[in-house]
Amino acid sequence: MFIRIVLLINSIEYKEALNEALNNVHERYHSLIQDALIEYEEDRNISYDTDHAKDYAKYMVNQIASLREM
């Protein structure tokens, strides 16, 4: 039972994180995040543009680095 509760909490947190990302990241990454949400909610395999995903990763690293500087 404990494992099921932890998995449910993680599931909710992941979905909330994706929705939060849609509200806070540059709109050029929205399609990538929406695909991740669809993949998660519908348990589907989605093919991602590798270059776009790498660009998003760099963007997020820069966002995190800018928070450290505050």
HUDACOR-V837847 format. One record per pair of residues at least 4 apart in sequence whose C-alpha atoms are under 6 Angstrom apart, sorted by the first residue. I is the first residue (numbers start at 1). GAP is how many residues later the second one is. If there is no record, write none. Layout:
i | gap
I | GAP
I | GAP
//
This chain:
i | gap
7 | 4
13 | 4
16 | 4
21 | 4
22 | 8
30 | 4
35 | 4
37 | 4
38 | 4
39 | 4
39 | 5
39 | 6
//
